[in-house]
Amino acid sequence: MQTGELINVINELLGIQFNIKKAKLDGKVQNLASYINEKTLIVSHIEMDGNKAKGIDGVAKDDYSVNLEAKVEHLVKQMRSGSYKPEPIRRVYIPKDGSNKMRPLGISCYEDKLVENIIAQILTKVYEPKFFNESFGFRPNRSCHQAVKEIIEDVQYRKVSYIVEADIKGFFDNVDHDWLIKFLEHDIADKKFIEIIKKFLKAGIMEGGKYLKSDQGTPQGNGASPILANVYLHYVLDYWFDVKIKRQCQGEAYLIRYCDDFVCCFQNKWEAEEFYQKLIERFNKFGLELALEKTKILEFGRFARQNRAKRGACKPETFDFLGFTFYCSLNGNRKFFRCKVKTSRKKFRSKVKTIKEWIKNNRIMPLGELMKKINQKLRGHYQYYGVTDNTRGVKSYLNVVKWLLFKWLNRRSQRRSYTWDTFYNGLLKTFHLLEPTIKISLFYR
């Protein structure tokens, strides 16, 4: 079986289920657990990244490849008998945004990863037709840049004068299991499939050799966690915003969400303020909490500059979303309003800290190899932050990288290796660093 056939298998089977069962089950699907079979598990194994971190079982892809068919057959028997029980995840911590704060990450055992990936594929096929266009995170053929474009589109071409910038406090740690299961049962009739998801949610956590219960939350790192997060916020936020908030507003209102990050745009200030209060109540109902210190309402849009100037206020505030700072500006001729973006200060500092540590720790690497690695990192940075209006941001990053290289290459030994002239006109002429380019256009029109 070729790589990629897992998606085709599930597409075909789900198509049959929707066509046959929809009328009888009021739109719910069933027999989803049967898709977790020998065929799909082997494809999931083929597609698995062999470099992924190991769970508490210590098993890697190469280890599981030995007697693969027998292992998969045994796993399927456990699934069908109901005796399958996922192992606790191994919790590790990784730096958060280049700061001293740490983000928890869950690493599943290898066999559980195979099942998680199939569950994610199945749920994606069930829920993609149901999700709203305003949701962009962890969905097929959607990206961060599309979410950024959507905000620019709303602000520039629609009647938007106020932004509600919101942040959910510890979303992945606070997903309510009971509500999540209710949401899944609203669309899925297969109790065996739902039971498998319950087992994953309750599998527990191993941290520092101690077992911890997982009574709430869906750990980041779990293969099905992103789609489960989208299902949860589809009902808690997206659906509610569309059928309640948006339809009751006298002015225009828009929501843009990327997983647990979202921004809401309003025409009227009083409706933005009313939504803010309702949002707090809505989240409380479903076990979520707004980080109030990171949540605010700001005047933003085509008329913000003029309106604030009339009141004697300073220029419009800015807001951050997906690593970019959005700000009010004008086009090149200073005739038309433009909503522009640049690399956020927080992300810029984070990226600088990360590259600084990398150069410091790898400065003894042979120069050719070192510069090749640096270019790979620059390319990745440009591919994300090289967007319309952010030329200065990516150039600033390159200049910092040059300075850090100059600094740390001069500390490879006790003797100073380079002057600025020999570094710039010598080393950088021999080993060229990639120049910034605008990779992504943020214009729909």
C-alpha positions as CSV (number, residue, x, y, z in Angstrom):
1,M,0.0,0.0,0.0
2,Q,1.4,3.4,-1.0
3,T,1.8,6.4,1.3
4,G,-1.3,8.6,1.3
5,E,-3.7,5.7,0.8
6,L,-5.1,6.1,4.3
7,I,-6.9,9.2,3.3
8,N,-8.4,7.5,0.3
9,V,-9.5,4.6,2.3
10,I,-11.3,6.7,4.9
11,N,-12.8,9.0,2.1
12,E,-14.3,6.0,0.4
13,L,-15.7,4.4,3.5
14,L,-17.1,7.7,5.0
15,G,-18.7,8.5,1.7
16,I,-20.6,5.2,1.9
17,Q,-21.6,5.9,5.5
18,F,-22.9,9.3,4.8
19,N,-25.0,8.2,1.8
20,I,-26.5,5.1,3.5
21,K,-26.9,6.2,7.1
22,K,-27.8,9.9,7.0
23,A,-31.5,9.6,6.6
24,K,-31.9,6.9,9.2
25,L,-29.7,8.5,11.9
26,D,-30.6,12.1,11.5
27,G,-27.2,13.1,10.1
28,K,-25.1,11.0,12.6
29,V,-22.4,8.6,11.3
30,Q,-21.7,5.2,12.7
31,N,-19.4,2.2,12.3
32,L,-16.4,4.5,12.5
33,A,-14.4,2.2,14.8
34,S,-14.3,-0.4,11.9
35,Y,-12.0,2.0,10.0
36,I,-9.3,1.3,12.6
37,N,-8.3,-2.0,11.0
38,E,-5.1,-3.8,9.8
39,K,-5.1,-1.9,6.5
40,T,-5.3,1.6,7.9
41,L,-3.0,0.9,10.8
42,I,-0.3,-0.3,8.4
43,V,-0.7,2.8,6.3
44,S,-0.5,5.0,9.5
45,H,2.7,3.2,10.4
46,I,4.2,3.8,6.9
47,E,3.3,7.5,7.2
48,M,4.7,7.9,10.7
49,D,7.7,10.1,11.1
50,G,10.5,7.8,12.4
51,N,12.2,10.7,14.2
52,K,9.3,11.4,16.6
53,A,10.1,11.2,20.3
54,K,9.3,8.0,22.1
55,G,6.6,7.4,24.7
56,I,6.9,5.6,28.0
57,D,7.2,2.3,26.1
58,G,10.5,3.4,24.5
59,V,9.4,2.0,21.1
60,A,10.4,3.8,17.9
61,K,9.1,3.2,14.3
62,D,12.0,0.8,13.4
63,D,11.3,-1.2,16.5
64,Y,7.6,-1.6,15.7
65,S,8.4,-2.6,12.1
66,V,9.7,-6.0,13.3
67,N,6.8,-8.4,12.9
68,L,4.5,-5.5,12.0
69,E,1.6,-7.6,10.6
70,A,1.4,-9.7,13.8
71,K,1.5,-6.6,16.0
72,V,-1.2,-4.9,14.0
73,E,-3.4,-8.0,14.0
74,H,-3.1,-8.2,17.8
75,L,-3.9,-4.5,18.2
76,V,-7.0,-4.9,16.0
77,K,-8.2,-7.9,18.1
78,Q,-7.9,-5.7,21.2
79,M,-9.8,-2.9,19.6
80,R,-12.7,-5.2,18.6
81,S,-12.9,-7.0,21.9
82,G,-12.9,-3.7,23.8
83,S,-9.7,-4.6,25.8
84,Y,-7.5,-2.0,24.1
85,K,-6.3,0.6,26.6
86,P,-4.0,3.4,25.6
87,E,-0.8,3.9,27.7
88,P,-0.3,7.1,29.8
89,I,1.4,9.8,27.8
90,R,4.9,11.0,28.7
91,R,4.9,14.6,29.7
92,V,7.8,16.8,28.8
93,Y,8.3,20.6,28.8
94,I,9.5,22.8,26.0
95,P,10.4,26.5,26.0
96,K,7.4,28.7,25.3
97,D,8.0,31.5,22.8
98,G,11.7,31.7,23.6
99,S,10.9,32.8,27.2
100,N,11.6,31.2,30.5
101,K,8.1,29.8,30.6
102,M,7.6,26.2,29.6
103,R,4.9,24.5,27.6
104,P,3.7,21.0,28.5
105,L,3.9,18.5,25.7
106,G,2.4,15.0,25.7
107,I,4.2,12.1,23.9
108,S,2.2,9.0,23.3
109,C,3.4,5.4,23.0
110,Y,4.1,4.3,19.4
111,E,1.1,2.0,19.0
112,D,-1.2,4.7,20.4
113,K,0.2,7.2,17.9
114,L,-1.0,5.0,15.1
115,V,-4.5,4.9,16.5
116,E,-4.5,8.6,17.3
117,N,-3.6,9.4,13.7
118,I,-6.5,7.4,12.3
119,I,-8.9,8.9,14.7
120,A,-7.8,12.3,13.6
121,Q,-8.3,11.4,9.9
122,I,-11.8,10.1,10.6
123,L,-12.8,13.1,12.7
124,T,-11.5,15.4,10.0
125,K,-13.7,13.8,7.4
126,V,-16.7,13.9,9.7
127,Y,-16.3,17.5,10.8
128,E,-14.8,19.4,7.8
129,P,-18.3,19.8,6.2
130,K,-19.5,21.2,9.5
131,F,-16.8,23.6,10.4
132,F,-17.2,27.3,9.6
133,N,-15.0,29.2,7.1
134,E,-13.8,31.4,10.0
135,S,-11.8,28.5,11.5
136,F,-8.3,28.1,10.0
137,G,-6.2,26.1,12.4
138,F,-5.1,22.5,11.8
139,R,-7.5,22.0,8.8
140,P,-6.8,20.7,5.3
141,N,-5.6,23.4,2.9
142,R,-5.8,26.2,5.5
143,S,-2.9,28.1,7.0
144,C,-1.9,30.9,9.4
145,H,-1.4,33.2,6.5
146,Q,-5.0,32.7,5.3
147,A,-6.2,33.7,8.8
148,V,-4.0,36.8,8.6
149,K,-5.4,37.6,5.2
150,E,-9.0,37.3,6.4
151,I,-8.4,39.8,9.2
152,I,-6.9,42.3,6.7
153,E,-9.9,41.7,4.4
154,D,-12.4,42.3,7.1
155,V,-10.7,45.4,8.4
156,Q,-9.9,47.0,5.0
157,Y,-13.1,46.3,3.1
158,R,-15.9,45.8,5.6
159,K,-17.4,48.0,8.3
160,V,-15.1,47.2,11.1
161,S,-14.2,49.8,13.7
162,Y,-13.5,47.7,16.8
163,I,-11.4,44.6,17.6
164,V,-11.9,42.2,20.5
165,E,-8.5,40.6,21.0
166,A,-9.0,37.5,23.2
167,D,-6.8,34.9,24.8
168,I,-8.0,31.6,26.4
169,K,-6.1,30.7,29.5
170,G,-4.6,27.2,29.3
171,F,-7.1,26.0,26.7
172,F,-5.6,22.5,26.1
173,D,-5.4,21.9,29.8
174,N,-9.0,22.8,30.5
175,V,-11.1,21.1,27.9
176,D,-14.0,19.6,29.7
177,H,-14.2,15.9,28.8
178,D,-18.0,15.6,29.4
179,W,-18.8,18.5,27.1
180,L,-16.4,17.2,24.5
181,I,-18.0,13.8,24.5
182,K,-21.5,15.5,24.2
183,F,-20.3,17.4,21.2
184,L,-19.0,14.2,19.5
185,E,-22.1,12.3,20.3
186,H,-24.2,15.0,18.6
187,D,-22.6,14.0,15.3
188,I,-21.4,10.4,15.8
189,A,-23.6,7.4,16.6
190,D,-20.8,4.8,17.0
191,K,-20.5,4.2,20.7
192,K,-17.4,2.0,20.3
193,F,-15.6,4.8,18.5
194,I,-16.6,7.3,21.2
195,E,-15.4,4.9,23.8
196,I,-12.0,4.7,22.2
197,I,-11.7,8.5,22.4
198,K,-12.8,8.4,26.0
199,K,-10.0,6.0,26.8
200,F,-7.4,8.3,25.3
201,L,-8.8,11.3,27.3
202,K,-8.6,9.3,30.5
203,A,-5.3,7.5,29.8
204,G,-3.4,9.6,32.3
205,I,0.1,11.2,32.4
206,M,3.5,10.1,33.4
207,E,5.7,12.9,34.7
208,G,8.9,12.4,36.6
209,G,8.1,8.7,37.2
210,K,4.7,9.5,38.7
211,Y,1.3,8.7,37.3
212,L,-1.2,11.6,37.1
213,K,-4.9,11.4,36.3
214,S,-6.1,13.3,33.3
215,D,-9.6,14.4,34.4
216,Q,-9.7,17.3,31.9
217,G,-7.8,18.6,29.0
218,T,-6.4,17.1,25.8
219,P,-2.6,17.1,25.8
220,Q,-0.7,19.0,23.1
221,G,1.3,16.4,21.1
222,N,-1.5,13.9,20.9
223,G,-2.2,13.1,17.3
224,A,-6.0,13.7,17.6
225,S,-5.7,16.8,19.9
226,P,-5.9,19.5,17.2
227,I,-9.1,18.1,15.7
228,L,-10.7,17.6,19.1
229,A,-9.8,21.2,20.0
230,N,-11.5,22.3,16.8
231,V,-14.6,20.3,17.6
232,Y,-14.8,21.8,21.1
233,L,-14.4,25.4,19.9
234,H,-16.7,24.8,17.0
235,Y,-19.6,24.4,19.4
236,V,-18.4,26.6,22.2
237,L,-17.4,29.6,20.1
238,D,-17.8,29.4,16.3
239,Y,-21.4,28.1,16.2
240,W,-22.5,30.3,19.0
241,F,-21.0,33.4,17.3
242,D,-22.7,32.6,14.0
243,V,-26.2,31.8,15.2
244,K,-26.4,34.0,18.3
245,I,-23.9,36.9,18.3
246,K,-23.7,37.7,14.6
247,R,-27.4,37.5,13.9
248,Q,-28.3,39.7,16.8
249,C,-25.9,42.4,16.0
250,Q,-27.2,45.6,14.3
251,G,-23.8,46.2,12.8
252,E,-21.4,43.9,11.1
253,A,-19.4,41.3,13.1
254,Y,-16.8,38.8,12.1
255,L,-14.8,36.0,13.8
256,I,-11.4,34.7,12.8
257,R,-10.0,31.7,14.7
258,Y,-6.8,29.6,14.5
259,C,-7.2,26.8,16.9
260,D,-7.4,28.5,20.4
261,D,-6.3,31.9,19.1
262,F,-9.1,34.2,17.8
263,V,-10.0,37.8,17.0
264,C,-13.5,39.3,16.6
265,C,-14.3,42.4,14.5
266,F,-17.2,44.7,15.2
267,Q,-18.8,47.7,13.6
268,N,-20.3,49.1,16.8
269,K,-18.4,49.6,20.1
270,W,-21.4,48.8,22.3
271,E,-21.8,45.4,20.5
272,A,-18.1,44.6,21.0
273,E,-18.5,45.4,24.7
274,E,-21.6,43.3,25.0
275,F,-19.9,40.4,23.2
276,Y,-17.0,40.6,25.6
277,Q,-19.2,40.2,28.6
278,K,-21.2,37.4,27.0
279,L,-17.9,35.7,26.0
280,I,-16.8,35.5,29.7
281,E,-20.1,33.8,30.6
282,R,-20.1,31.5,27.6
283,F,-16.6,30.2,28.4
284,N,-17.4,29.8,32.1
285,K,-20.2,27.5,31.1
286,F,-17.8,25.2,29.3
287,G,-14.9,25.2,31.7
288,L,-12.8,27.8,29.9
289,E,-11.5,31.1,31.1
290,L,-10.3,34.3,29.4
291,A,-6.9,35.6,30.2
292,L,-8.3,39.0,31.1
293,E,-4.9,40.7,31.1
294,K,-4.4,39.6,27.5
295,T,-8.0,40.4,26.4
296,K,-9.1,43.8,25.3
297,I,-11.3,45.9,23.1
298,L,-9.6,48.5,20.8
299,E,-10.6,51.0,18.2
300,F,-9.2,49.9,14.9
301,G,-10.0,50.3,11.2
302,R,-10.6,52.8,8.4
303,F,-11.9,55.6,10.6
304,A,-10.0,54.9,13.8
305,R,-7.2,57.4,13.1
306,Q,-9.6,60.3,12.2
307,N,-12.0,59.6,15.0
308,R,-9.3,59.4,17.6
309,A,-7.6,62.6,16.3
310,K,-11.0,64.5,16.7
311,R,-11.1,63.4,20.3
312,G,-7.5,64.4,20.8
313,A,-6.5,60.7,21.4
314,C,-3.2,59.2,20.2
315,K,-2.9,57.0,17.1
316,P,-4.9,53.7,17.1
317,E,-3.6,50.8,19.2
318,T,-2.2,47.6,17.7
319,F,-3.0,44.0,18.3
320,D,-1.1,40.7,17.9
321,F,-2.2,37.5,16.2
322,L,-0.2,34.5,15.1
323,G,3.1,36.2,15.5
324,F,2.2,39.4,13.7
325,T,1.3,42.9,14.9
326,F,-1.6,44.5,13.1
327,Y,-1.6,48.2,12.8
328,C,-3.5,51.0,11.0
329,S,-1.6,52.7,8.1
330,L,-2.0,54.2,4.6
331,N,-0.9,53.0,1.2
332,G,2.3,54.2,-0.5
333,N,0.6,57.4,-1.8
334,R,-0.9,58.0,1.6
335,K,-4.4,58.2,0.1
336,F,-6.1,55.0,1.2
337,F,-6.4,53.2,4.4
338,R,-4.3,50.0,4.8
339,C,-4.3,47.4,7.5
340,K,-0.7,46.3,7.7
341,V,1.3,43.7,9.6
342,K,4.8,43.3,10.9
343,T,6.6,40.7,13.1
344,S,5.4,41.1,16.7
345,R,8.0,42.3,19.2
346,K,7.4,39.2,21.3
347,K,8.0,36.8,18.4
348,F,11.0,38.8,17.2
349,R,12.7,38.6,20.6
350,S,11.8,34.9,20.8
351,K,13.3,34.1,17.4
352,V,16.4,36.2,18.2
353,K,16.9,34.4,21.5
354,T,16.5,31.0,19.8
355,I,19.0,31.7,17.0
356,K,21.4,33.2,19.5
357,E,21.5,30.1,21.5
358,W,21.9,27.9,18.4
359,I,24.8,29.9,17.1
360,K,26.5,30.0,20.5
361,N,26.2,26.2,20.9
362,N,27.3,25.4,17.3
363,R,29.9,28.0,16.6
364,I,32.7,25.4,16.4
365,M,31.0,23.7,13.5
366,P,32.9,23.8,10.2
367,L,32.1,27.2,8.5
368,G,30.6,25.7,5.4
369,E,28.2,23.5,7.4
370,L,27.4,26.3,9.9
371,M,26.4,28.7,7.2
372,K,24.3,26.1,5.4
373,K,22.4,25.5,8.6
374,I,22.0,29.2,9.2
375,N,20.5,29.6,5.7
376,Q,18.1,26.8,6.3
377,K,16.9,28.7,9.4
378,L,16.7,32.0,7.6
379,R,14.7,30.4,4.8
380,G,12.2,29.1,7.4
381,H,11.9,32.5,8.9
382,Y,11.3,34.2,5.6
383,Q,8.7,31.6,4.6
384,Y,6.6,32.6,7.6
385,Y,7.4,36.2,8.3
386,G,8.2,37.3,4.7
387,V,4.8,38.7,4.0
388,T,3.5,41.9,2.4
389,D,4.6,45.1,4.4
390,N,7.0,43.2,6.6
391,T,10.2,43.7,4.6
392,R,11.8,45.7,7.4
393,G,11.0,43.0,9.9
394,V,12.7,40.2,8.0
395,K,15.7,42.5,7.1
396,S,16.1,43.3,10.8
397,Y,16.2,39.6,11.6
398,L,18.9,39.0,9.0
399,N,21.0,41.9,10.5
400,V,20.7,40.5,14.0
401,V,21.8,37.0,12.7
402,K,24.8,38.7,11.0
403,W,25.8,40.4,14.3
404,L,25.4,37.2,16.3
405,L,27.5,35.3,13.8
406,F,30.2,38.0,14.0
407,K,30.1,38.0,17.8
408,W,30.2,34.2,18.4
409,L,32.6,33.4,15.6
410,N,35.1,35.7,17.3
411,R,34.7,33.6,20.4
412,R,35.7,30.3,18.8
413,S,39.2,30.8,20.3
414,Q,41.0,33.3,22.4
415,R,42.3,35.1,19.3
416,R,39.9,37.5,17.6
417,S,39.0,35.8,14.3
418,Y,37.4,38.7,12.4
419,T,37.2,42.4,12.2
420,W,33.9,43.7,10.9
421,D,35.6,44.3,7.5
422,T,37.0,40.8,7.1
423,F,33.7,39.3,8.3
424,Y,31.5,41.3,6.0
425,N,33.7,41.6,3.0
426,G,35.5,38.3,3.4
427,L,33.4,35.6,5.1
428,L,30.0,36.8,3.9
429,K,31.3,37.1,0.4
430,T,32.5,33.5,0.5
431,F,29.5,32.1,2.3
432,H,26.4,34.1,1.3
433,L,23.5,34.5,3.6
434,L,20.0,34.3,2.1
435,E,18.6,37.8,1.6
436,P,15.0,38.4,2.7
437,T,12.2,38.0,0.2
438,I,8.5,38.5,0.4
439,K,7.2,35.0,0.1
440,I,3.5,35.6,0.9
441,S,1.1,38.1,-0.5
442,L,-1.6,39.2,2.0
443,F,-4.0,40.5,-0.6
444,Y,-7.1,38.8,-1.8
445,R,-7.8,41.6,-4.3
